[in-house]
Amino acid sequence: MYASCQTSKNFIKQQAKTLALFDFDGTLCLTDSFTQFIFYTLSKKHIFRQGVKILPWIQGYYLNLYPAHAMRAKLYSQMFSQQKYPEIEQLAWDYSHQLLEQLNPVLLAQLKQHQDFGHDVAIVSASLDLYLQPIAQHLNVALICTETEKHQNILTGQYSSPDCSSEQKKLRILANYNIAEYDQIYAYGNSHEDEEMLNLAQHRFMVGQDQYLPTIDTLKLTGT
């Protein structure tokens, strides 16, 4: 009887699941990928000409009068509307390989440790699918992010999903994962836009606030 109970306990432990969620900009990546992407893909003349048109909103953003999620959408629309998708897609692929060189080595090592233990791992970011998809594929992780819209190989300048920040991060995670199935959830972020995501986790890490990364619990994977 005891042996049977022990076997059942070990089976439950072996079946336990862990989810690890990583913000991108300022967390897994050391830089602001969205702003850099604009300057990587578009000419300075185009950026200046389009930027002048939304200068009041840019000023409002830096004065904390205009929210970041709205500024990103307006900036994306102004800069990328009517751009040819195949050209931007190739530039985004090239750019993604530059970003791989700018990953935070400490957080990247943590991500790889989660993978080594067989955990489900996802990047959850307000940044764009255009360059995050190649990065997620390279790292072999799932991706939840802001998705861009195209029509007949032309970028419309609109999102096909809401800006993936704050509450949207939480909603998108819940839409993609049944968190009740997970015994442990880890979340890594760097700003107030990550709070909703971090609140889903038992183990959370905020860059710039928390000194130590959470220790990854392997007990429930080993069955020991």
Secondary structure, 3 states (H helix, E strand, C coil): CHHHHHHHHHHHHHHCCEEEEECCECCCECCCHHHHHHHHHCCHHHHHHHHHHCHHHHHHHHCCCCCHHHHHHHHHHHHHCCCEHHHHHHHHHHHHHHHHCCECHHHHHHHHHHHHCCCEEEEEEEEEHHHHHHHHHHHCCEEEEECEEEECCEEEEEECCCCCCCHHHHHHHHHHCCHHHCCEEEEEECCHHHHHHHCCCCEEEECCCCCCCCCCCCHHHHCC
